[in-house]
Amino acid sequence: MKVERLKTIVAIYRKKAERALSLQSGIAVINAGRIREIGTANGRNLAVRHTPNRDDPSYSRVSGLPLDNFDDLLIASLVEEAYRDFMLLRDLDALP
C-alpha cells in the first residue's frame, strides 16, 4: 500500500515537472503527528494542512516553521524523521 501511494505521488510530480526528475531524487513520508511533536519539543507550534489542488491531490504544507530556517536543531530533527521513511526514485521505480 505504501509503495502504491509513493508511486502515485511521484507520478503527480513527474507530470508537473518541467524536466525529468533525477533517479537520484528521493521522496520521504513523515507523519503529521510527528511533525507537531517535533515542533513542540523545539518550542514551535507546527501544523500540517492538507491543501490538495486539481493538479496535486497529495499536497500538504507545514506552517509555523521559522521563515529564515534559523532553527538548525528543529530542521535537523524534521530531516532525521523524514529520512526514516525515505526512498530514492530509482529504488521506487524498480519495485513492482
Summary of the structure (lengths in Angstrom):
residues: 96
radius of gyration: 14.7
end to end distance: 11.9
largest distance: 42.1
contacts: 214
relative contact order: 0.22
helix: 45%
strand: 15%
